[in-house]
Amino acid sequence: MALLLTDLKLGLSDLLGKKKPLLEATNTGKTYLPLLTEQLHAIDDLPPSVDTGTPLAQQLAERDADHDGFGGAVWFLTEAYARCPGASDEVRAAAARIRVQFIPTLQELQGTFADEAHRARTRKVTLKDYKDDLKLFPVAGGETLFDWVTSYLDAGLALNDLLSDRADTPLDSRAGAGALRTKTIGILSRMRGALSDEVATNKKLPRDLETQAFAYLDQLSAQRPAPRKREKVVAVATPADPAADVAPPKDK
């Protein structure tokens, strides 16, 4: 099962509430329902910051998406001016300076949260020095490239703040969350196997009892991809394009 602790909260609440009457009359239910009740209580007692098993994961993903989105937008806009035959030498030179200073390569957007935060901190102090260059490039909505770069760097700085907050989460709480998730999934797997065996040998039980009991957990699991390395799509470019600057996916 590819389930987070938040999924397990919902699934166990369903199993121990709505589905409980289906299971109470079975030997499997008599054995496993008390165990799962203890697991649900333990999950409910976790601090809110660690109940997903990865503190601040959603907030980090959101700020990373902002960082990478604005960073990619800045790169492609400067690339457009670099390629445009009608752009003046002044504009081309400004685009080149912006590129070198703030987003030299798209590969940077594959960096770790810490790397992106460090680069943002270093570059933010130079932002004012490039204000004139950045304001040469208007964008839709009445803004300029200065606004895009500001948002890009601010998102990188926010990553640093979130990483600091994550570090303040007690290590024992984080370790306990992961172990609790693993143990709960193990109990559910054993319960499911036992229930399947009991249904096979007890003709009085509904043939689809296992499916009924685990329907919501299965639905929650189906919505979570199997664990794998985190992928980020930064750009779409053809291999034949020498300007394509897309790095392979990398874990954050």
N, C-alpha and C positions, 0 to 999 in steps of 0.2 A: 504494500500500500504506500503510495506517495502522498502522505498526509502530513500537514503541519500540526502543531499543537492546537492552533485555532480551529482546524478542521476536526480534530479529535474531540474538542469541546462540544462541537455541534453534533457530531456523529454519536458520541457516547450519550449525550442528552436524549437523542432520539431513541437509541437502543435501550436505555434505562427508563424511558418514559413511554412513548407511544408504542414501542415494540415489546415492552416488558411482558404484557399478557401473553404474547406468542411464545415466550421463552420460559416462563415460570413453571410450566407443566413439564418441562424437559429436564432430564438429568444434567444436560450440558448447562442449561440456565442456572440450575441450583448451584452448580460449581463455579461458574464464571461471572454471574451477575454481581455477587458480592465483591469479587476481585476488581471488576471494572468500576464499581461504585467507588472503591478506594482510589483508583487511578483518576477518576474524574474529580474527586475532592482535591487530590494533590495538584492536578492541573489548575483547578480554580484558585488554589492558594499561591500560584506563582505570581511574582510581581508583573504588572502589565508590560513592562519594558522587555521582558524575556519570554513571554508566553508563546512567541513564535519560534523560540529556539535560537533566533539570530536578532539580537537587540538592534532596533532602529533600521532594520533591513529595508522596509518600505520607504522610509524617509530618505535613506541614502540612495535608493534606486531612483526616486523622484528627482533629487538634486543632481544626480549623475546624468539623468536624461536631459535636464535643463542645460547642464554644462556641455554635454556632447552635442546637443541640438544647436545651441548658439555657436559653439566652436566650429561645427561643420558648416553652418550657414556663413560664418565669417570666411572660412577657407574657400568655399565655392564662389562667394561674391568677389573676393580678390582674384580668384582664378578666372572669373568671367572677364574682368577688366584686363588681366594679363593677356588674354586671348583676343580681345576685341581689337580689330584693326583700326577702328576709329577713335580709340582712346588716345588722349594726348600723352606726351612723355611725362608731364607733371603727374597726371593721374596714375600712369603705370608705375612711376617711381614711388608714389604714396602707397599704392596697393602692395608693392614689393616690401616696403618698410613695415607695413602692418602685418603682412604675412610672416616675415622673419621674426618680428617681436612677439606676436601673440599666438600664432598657430602655424608653425613652419611645416608640419606634416599632419595628415589625418591620423597617422599611426599614434600620435600622442593621445588620441581619444580612446585608445585601447589600454591606456595605462591604469595602474591601480588607483583606488581612491586617494591614497596618500600621495602618489606621484602627481596626480591632477591638482590636489590641494596645494602642494608645494609650488608647482609652477604658477598657479593662480596668485599665491601670496607674493612671489617674486615679481610677477608682471604687473600686479595692481599698483605698485609704487611708481611704475613708469607710465601709467595710463595718461596722466596729464601731459606728459611730454609728446604724446602722439595725438592729442586732441584735435589739432588743426588737420592732420592727415585724415583722421577718422571722420571728421565732419564734412569732408569732401564728398562722401558717399551717402546720399539719401536713400532711405528704404521706405517701403509702403507704411502708411500710418503716421507720417509726419516725423518719423525718427531718422536717425543717421546711424552709420556703422559704430559710432561712439556708444550708442545705447546698446547695440548688440554685444559689443566687446565688454561693456560694463556688466551686462547680465551674465555673460559667459564667465567672467572672473568672479563675480559675486557667488555664482553657483559653486565654483571651485572652492572658494573660501568657506561656504556653508558645509561642504564635505568635511573640511577640517574640524569644524565645530561638532558635527555629528560623530565623527570618529573619536573625538575627545569624550563626548557624552557616552559613547559605547564603552570606552575604556573604563569609565566610572561605574559601569554595571558590575556588581560583585562577580568574581570568577566562579565562585561556588554556585551562584544562581544560574549562570549560563551552563555550566557543566551539568547541573541537576536537571535543567530543562531538556537537554539533549538525551540524557539517560532515561528520563521519564517518558519522552516520546518513544524511544526505542523499546522500552519495556511494555508500554501500552500497546503498540503495534504487534509486539510478540504475543501478548495475551489474546488479542483479537484474532490473530492468525490461528493460534491453537484452538480457540473457541470455535472458529469456523470449521476447522477440520473435525473436531469432536461432534459438532452439530450435524455435519454431513454424514458422519458414520452412524449417528443415532437415527437420523431420518431413514437411512438405508436399511436399518434393522427393525425399526418400529413403524409398521404400516399404518398405525393410527395417526401418525403425524402428517401434516400437509407435505406433499412432495416438493413444494417450492418454499418450504419454511426458511431454508438458508437464504434464498434470494430475497424473500420478504424482510428478514431480519437485517440483512446487510445492504439493503437497497440504497439507503441514504449515504452510508459510508462509501459504497462503490461510486456513487455519483460524485461525492466530494473528491475521491481519489482520481476519478477520470478527469477532473478539472485541473489536476496538478500534473505537470510533465514529470517523467521519470528523472531522478537526479542526474545532472550532467553539468559539464562546464558551461558557465554563463556565456552566451553569445551576444555580440553587439554588432548590428549592421550599421556601418558608418557611411558607406556610399555605394553606389552602383556604378561600376565602370567596367569596360570590356578589357580583356587581357591585352588586346592589341594597342590600347591607348597608352602611350608612354607617360602621360600625365597622371594615370591612375595611381593613387597613393593610398591603397587600402591594405591594412595589415590584417593578419589572421586573428580570429577571436582570441581573447585572453581573459582569464579569470580576473575579477576585480579583487 
